Amino acid sequence: MGARESKVSSSAQSMEVTTVPTSPIAGQKPGTSGLRQKTKTFMSEHYLENFVQSTLDALVAEGVPVKGGTLVISGDGRYHNKTAIQIIIKMAAAAGVGRVWCGDHGLLSTPAMSAVIRTRSRGLAGMAPFGGFILSASHNPGGIDEDFGIKYNCENGGPAPEKVTNLIYTNTTTIKEYKLCCGLPEIDLSAPGSYTLGGGAFRVDVFDCVEDHMGLLQQVFDFGAIKALFAREDFSFVYDGMHGVQGPYAKKIFVDEFGAPASSLMNCEPKEDFGGPASASHGHADPNLTHAVELVARMGLNKEGREIETTSEPPVFGAAADGDADRNMIMGSRFFCSPSDSLAVIVANASCIPYFAAGLKGCARSMPTSCALDRVAEQLGIPYFEVPTGWKFFGNLMDSGTDAFPGKPVYTPFICGEESFGTGGDHVREKDGMFAVLAWLQILAAENPDPAKPIVGVGDVTKKHWEKYGRNYYARYDYEGVDKPAAEKMMAAMVEAQPALIGTTVDGMKIAKADMFEYHDPVDGSVSKNQGVRFIFESGSRFVFRLSGTGVAGATIRMYLEEYAAPDADLTKHAFDVVKPIADIALKISKLTEYTGRTEPSVVT
């Protein structure tokens, strides 16, 4: 069905700018993933408007062509999404923006937003977006009593750099007024259509939220080969959208393109509360062993990743997305592939993906992510990087050697990822949950060229990888909702104790290195300090502590545990069992229980 062309009659009065007096609201400092707060906070007077105006003012100050430009506005469908879009449209008009693009129903996954910014204007002279507002709190629960968020992405499709977010924050502390065109009508987001307002001075285009991202992915992967995999009688598949934004994308790609039965999709109807407290995930659209309980059970595992009895044989392949679809979880029949292993396997097998067929020129991981990627990169002979947590740190590496950073080395084609279930490539500037799933399906298609032979699954591919590179046993303990001052005291005490602990032996393990990780960006020369407390043992095993910036209530302490096993070692153990002794040492050194009162983690992945 084609898009509607709607000429909405609009008097000059509808474009009249209203100036609303306001004052600064404390705490509007964007984190690694934008600004997140409780939904009711965003619904309170001036809160959203203050942040949006502060962002628009920052862009103008930076010389961004806001006036007459194109701005993308969409979100993950959580509660308050549609209302917030209408408000931002009115503010964009007041700022002189010439055109606004919105996904239908107000939906765009985070990677799709990046794809739209980067590619939708091709062939449309002068219409390239200067950026976009993503309305999402990612994997945080949605609903009127839960979380909401907003993030600004720049013209390259990636998150705003610290220079911009710092200016946005400064503006929020001095703001005195914001502007909007109150007379503009509400835009119908229910279907594609175009709306011309203010005598042609302002236009809103509502488009199919799937088409741009899917079109870009078709340039990266061989959809025909993946479709042939789906045609095998012995291949079975299940996908959990967790009631987030990924549902329309999953239906179009897996069902319409690859021929998967509609019954293979779980929770693929977007909901404002991601299913809410009554759902199996309790509305927590976070693809991990703890929250994606329906998928995990269907694949024959429990929340620790241990095998359970099932009434039928689990599917060959299973996957899930989070609320805004930038994260992914990969599973095989009775097998969980950790995000760190998934990244390493994808890089090791990247040559079977058309986009990477000529070879990778670079790869990267976040510092807490296991070192499995490093061994692959060394064998491939390509540069690899260890960056702080936060997708924006990968952006400079992907843009190195472009007009943004001329004269710098080119690292693309490029693949990167984080232990927090995020994987992506240089096709967009965000992590991309669908990219990771299609990468695995492409690998399985390459591993299964003969339909007469037994199916090779996720577990088979991963175990073969371990036999070549060794295995990085890995786990992460999350302690959520911890008192923030107590958590900060714990971190400070660890840093203070580090020099004296180097060279000492704790429970039979000698500490070879202990530091606070800081990153020196090889592209722009910037330095990011205080990015995580590291303790590395003589054996190469390690543990890391970080305070997460993505939560809303209290602080989240993340404890990362890793132990390497060589190819000739026992590779069949359960990861949680292997890293338990390291966890005991980490808890002893950190004194986490003494500082926080917590005796058990909230989530283990």
N, C-alpha and C positions, 0 to 999 in steps of 0.2 A: 504494500500500500504506500503510495507516494506521500511526500510531506505536504501539508496544507500551506497555502500561501494566504496569509490573512493580513489584510490592510486594516489596521485598527485606527479608526478616526481619532485624532488626537489634537485637541486645541493647544494653543500656545500655553494655556494655563496648566495643562498636564505636565509640561516640562519646566514649570516654574520651580526654582530652587528654594527650598525652605531651609533656613539655618536654625539649628537647634542648640541652645546653650547647654554645655555639659561641664563636667569636671573630671579629673583623673580618677580612675578606679584602680586600687592597688592590686598587684599580682598578675598583671597582664604581660608577663614576660614569656615569649615563645620558647619552648624547649626544642629538643631534637626533632619533634614531630609536630611543631606548631603550638597552639594554645589549647589546653584542655581543662575543662572544669565541669562541674555538675550541670546538667541540662537546665535546671531552674536558675542557675547563675547566669547562663547565657540568655535566658528569657527575661531576666531582670532589666529594669530601665537603663538604657544607654550602654549596656555591657557589650553586646555585639557591635553596635554602631561605633563605639569608641575605638575598638580594635580595628575595624575595617577602615575608618577614617584615618587612623594612625598609619595604617599600611599604605593607603592611597597617597597620603602626604609624603611618606618615606620614598615611594616610587618616584613621585614628581621631583623630590629633592635630589634623587640619584640620576635624574635625566631620562627616566623611562618615559616613552611616548604614550602617556595615559590619554591625553586629549585626542579624540578621533580614533583611538586604538581599539583593539579587540581584546575582550576579557572573557575567560571561561569561568563559569560558576556551576558547580554540581557537588554532590556528596554521596555518602554510602547508604542513604535512605533511612538513617536513624531518626528518632523523634526530634522534631523541630527543624529537620532538613528543609522541607518545602517552604516553611515560613521564613527561615533565614535567607533562602535564595531570593525570595521576593523583596526582602529588605535590602539585600546587597545590590540587586538590580536597580532599585531606586537610587541607591547611593552612587552606583557606577554612572548612572545618567547625570546625576548632579555634578560628578567629577569631570564630565565632558567625554566620557567613554563613548565611542561611536557605535560599537556593536558588542553584544553579549551572546555567548554561545552556552547552551545548557543541554545536557543529556535528557532524553525523555524521562518523565517521572522524577526529574531532578537527580537522576542517577548517573554517576560515573565512578568506576573503580579508580583507585589511586593510580595504578599503571595506565589505565585508559585516559585519565586526565593528562598524564605526561605525553601519551601518544597523540592526543588531540592537539595539545599545544605545539608539538613538534611536526606533525604531519598533515593536519586537516586543511591547512591553508595552501598546500601544494597546488599550483595552477590557479590560485586566487591572488592575484597581485595586490600587495598592500594590505592583506588581511591577516598576516601572521599575528597570533596573539602575543601580547607583551607579557602575559602570565595568566594565572588562574587561582581561584579560591577553591580549595577542597574542604568540604564540610564533613569532618570525620574525626572520631577518636579511636580509629583503627580497631583493635581487638577489645577495647574497653566496652563494657555492657552499654546498651542503648535503652532509652526510655525516659519518661519525664522525671523519674527519680534516679536516673543513672547519669551517664556521661555524654558530653558533646564536645566538639572540637572544631578548630578552623586552622588551616595552614595555607600559606601562599607559596606557589611555585612560580619560578621565573621563566623567561622566554626560552630557555633550553629544556623546559619540562621538568627541571629538578627543583628540590626544596631551596628556598631562599638561603643564601649564605649568611654567615654570622654578621657580616658588615650590614646587611639589610635588616636582619632580625633585631640587631642591637639598636638600629635607628628606629625601628617600629616601636620597640620597648620605650626608648627615650620619648618618643612622641606620646605614648600612652600616659606618661608621667606629667605632661605639660598641656594636654589637650583642653581646649576651651569651648569648642563647638564642632558639630558635624553637619553635613549637608545631605539632603536627599530630595528627590522629586516626588512629593507626597501624592500628586495628582495622577501619577501613572497608574493605569489599570493593572490588576493582577494578571500575570501571564499564565495561560493554560499550558501546564507542563505535561499533560496526560498523553500527548502524542506529538510526533514531529510537526513542525509548522514554523512560519516566519511572521513576525509582527513588526510593522513599521510604525514608529511613534514620533510625535513632535514634528510632523510635516517632513519626515525623512531624516531628521537629525539623529535619531536613535533607533536601533533595530535589535530585536532579540530573535535568535534562531534556536529552535528546539530541534534536536536531531536524534537519530537512533543511537543510543548509548553504546551499542556493541560494535558498530561498523568500523570505526577507526582503529580500535585496538586489534580487532580480529584481522583487519586488512594488513596491519603491520606484522602480526604474528604469521600470516600466510607468506610473508616475504622472508621470514626467519626459518620456518620449518617446512618439511615436505608433508603436507596434509594428505597427499595420496598414499604415501607409505604408511602413515598412521592409520588411515582408513582401512588399509589392507590388514593391519594388525587387528582392528576391531572386527573384521569379517571372519577371523578364525573362530571356529566353533569352540575351541578350548581356551579362548581368551575371555575373561569376565572382568567387569569394571564397576566401580562404585565411586561416586563423588559426593561429598558433603559440603554444601554451600553455607551451612550454619546460619541460614536465614539472613545472610548479608547481601551485599550488592552483587556478588558473583553469579547469582541465579540466572539472569538473562544471558550472560556470557556462556555459562555452562550448557544451557539449553541449545543455544545457537551452534556452539562448537562441537560438543560431544554428541548431541542427539541429531541435530540437523545436518552437520557436516560429516561426522564419523559414523553415524548410524547406530549409536548406542541406544538401547531401549530407554524410554522415559523413566522407567522404574529404577534405573541405575542411579538416578539423581535423588539425593536426600536433602531435605531442608533447603530447597532451591527457590523458595518463594521469599523475596525480600520482605522483612518485617521491621517495623519501627523499633521494636524492642528485641530483635534477633531471636524471637521465640519466647523471651521473658522467663521469669522464675519457674514457670511450669514445664519448660522444655528440658530435655536431657542435659543440655549444656548450661542451664539456668540463665540463658541469655548472654552467656560469655562466649562470643564468637571468636574464640582463640584456638587455632588448630594445633592442639598438642594432646598428649596421651590422657591428660586429666580432663579437659573440657570437651574434646570431640568424642565423647563416650559412645555414641551410637556407631560411628564409623569404626572406632577401635574394637568394639565388641564384634562387629560384623566381620572384621579382618582376623578375628580369632585371638585377640590379645586382651589383657587387662590394663589398668592404668599405669602399671609398672612396665608394660611391654612384655609381660610373660604370657606364655600360651595358655589358653583356656579351651574347654570343650565347646564345640559348636554343633548345632543340629544339622548343619550342612557345610559343605566345603567352602571356605572363604573365597572371595574373588581373587583373581590373579593380581589385580592392581586396585589400589584405593588411594584417594587423596582428599584433601580438604582445603578450604580457604577461610580467612578471617573476615571480619566485618567489611573492610574496605578492599579486600581481595589482593593485598600486596604480599600477604604471607601464604605459605603452603605447608602441608604435611604430606609426606610420601610414605606409602605402606605397600607391602606385598602380602601375600597369603601367610598369615602368622609371622609377619616380619615388619618391624619398624625401622625405617632408615632415618637416622638422626640427620638434622639439617647440615651438620658439619660434614658427615659422610656423603650426603646428597650432593653438596657443592663439589667435593673432591671427585666424585664419580662423574658428574656432568662435565667437569673440566677435562678429566681423563678421556672421556668419550666424545668430546665436542666435535671432532672431525666428522661424525655421522650426521651432524646438523648442518644443512646447506649454508646457513649464514656464517658458520665457522669452519667450513670445509677447507679453506686455504690455510687454516691455522690461527690460533690465538696469538695476540701480541702482548697480552697482559692478563693478570687476574689478581684478585685481592680478597681479603677476609677481614672482618672486624677482629680486634685483638682477643676478645674472649672466645671466639670461634676456635675449634680445635685446629691443630697444626697439620691435619691430614692433607689440606690443600697444598701446603708447602712442598711436601714430598713429590706430589704430582708435578708441580711447576718446575721443580729442580730437574726432574727426569725429562720434561718437555723442553727444558732450556728457555723458559720464558720468564720475564720479570714478574715478581709477585710482591704484594704489599700488605702490610699489617696496619690497619687504620683504627681510629676510635669507633665506638658504637655510634651509629647514626648514618643513614644512607647518603647524606650530603657529602660525607668525606670521600665517597667513591666518585662523586661527580667530577671533581677536578681531574682525576686520573682518566676518566672517559673523555673529557674535553681537552686534555693535553694535546698540543700540536694543532688545534683548531684555531679559528680566528680569536677565540677567547684567550688562548695562551700560545701565540705563534712562537715558533722556534723551539718549543719543548718537544720531547720525544712523543711519538704516537703509540698509544697502548691499545688501540682498538684494532680488530675485534677483541672484546673484553668480557669476562664473566666474573661476578663477585657475589658474595653472600655473607650472611650472619647466622650465628647459632640460634637466633630468635626466629627461626623459620622464614627468613627472607632470602630470596635468591633472585638474581637478575643479570641482564646483559646490557650492552650499550645501545640497544634498540630504543630504550627509553631511559629516563633518569630517575626511576623509582624501582624499588624491588617489585617483582611481578609474579604473583602466585600462579597465574596461568602459564607463564613462561616456564617455570620449573616443572609443572605437570607435563607440558608438551615436550620438554627436553627429555624427560624420562620415557615418555611414550615413543619418542623418536629413537632413543637408545634401545628400547625393547623391540621396536620394529626392526632395527638393524641386527639385533641378536636373534631374531626369529625369522630368517628369510625363507625357511622351508616349512610350510604348514603341515608336512607329514611327520615332522620331528616334534618331540615333546616341547611344550612351551617353556621358555626361559623367563623367569620372573625377577622381581626386584631383589629378592634375597639372593638369588643365584648370581646376579650381576655384582651386588655389593660384596659378597663373599669372595668372588674371583678378584675383585679389587683389593681386598685385604691380603689375599695370598700373594699379590704382587708388591704392594706398598707397605704392608703392615696395617695394624688397626690402632686407632686412637680411641681408646675407651673414654667415654665422656658422659658427664651429667651436669645438670644445672639445678640448684636448689633456690627457690624463690621464697622469700619471707615478706609477705605483702602486708600493707597497712601498719608498718612499724612506726613508732614515734620518731619523727625526723631528727630532733636534736639528739636523741639517744643513738640513732644510726650514724649521725655525723661524728659524734664523740668516738664511737667504735672505730670508724675509718681513720680518724686522726690519731688515735692511740696506736693502731697498726703501723701507720706510716712512721710514727716516732720510734717504734720498736724495731723497725726493719734493719737499720745498720748493725745493731747488736746481734741480730738473729742470723746474719749471713755467716756461713761456715759452721753453724751449729747443727746438731743432729736431733731431730724430734721423732720419737717412735721409730727409730731405725732409718730415717730418711734425712739426708744431709741437704741443707738449704744452700744452693750455689749462688742464687741471685734473688734479690728482693728490691722492688722499686715501685714508684708511682709512674704508670705509663704516660708518656707524653709523645705527641706526634708532630714531626716536622714534615709538613706537606712538601713533597718534591716538586710540585707544579707551581704553587704560588708563594712558597716560602713561609707560609703562616705556621704558627706553633700552637697546638692545642694541649694544654696541661691538665693534670688531675683527671686522667681518663681511666683510672682503675688501679687498684692495688694488686701487685703481682708477687707471688712467691714461686720460684722455680727451683726444683730439686736437681741434684747431681745426675739423677737418672733421666732427666728430661720431663718428668711428671711435673705438674704445676697446679696451683689453685689461684683463682682471681676473685676479688670482691669489687662490686660496683654498686652504686646507688642509682636506681633507674629514674629517668625523668619523664616516663610516660604515664605514671599513675596520677590519680586525682586526690585520693584520700590518703594522707600519711606518706611514708616512704616505702619503697620496695628495695630490699637488700637482695642482690643476686650473687650467688656463690657458684663459681664455675670450677669443675674438677676434671682433670685429664691425666691419663696414663697411657703411654705408648707401648704397644706390643709388636715386636718385629715379625716379619712374615713366617719365620719358623717357630714362633711361640704359639701358645694356645689362643686361638682367635674365636673360640666358641663360648666364652663366658658371658654372663650377663653384665652389661656395663655398670649398672648400679652396684653390683657386688664388688666389682674390681676397684671402683673409685671410693668405696666406703672408707678404707683406711686413710685416704687423703682427706676426705670430709672430716674425719675425726681430728686430724691434725689441724685443719683449717678452723674448726670450731674451737679447738684448744687455744690456738694462737690469737684468734679474733676475739675470744671471750663473748661471742655473740649472745649466748644465753644470759650471761651476767648483765650485758648492756640492754637487751631487749626483752628479756623474760620468755623468749620463744624457745621451745624445746624441739619443735618439729617444723619443717618447711611447709608453706601453703601449697606449693606445687613442686613436683620433681619431674624434669624432662630430660 
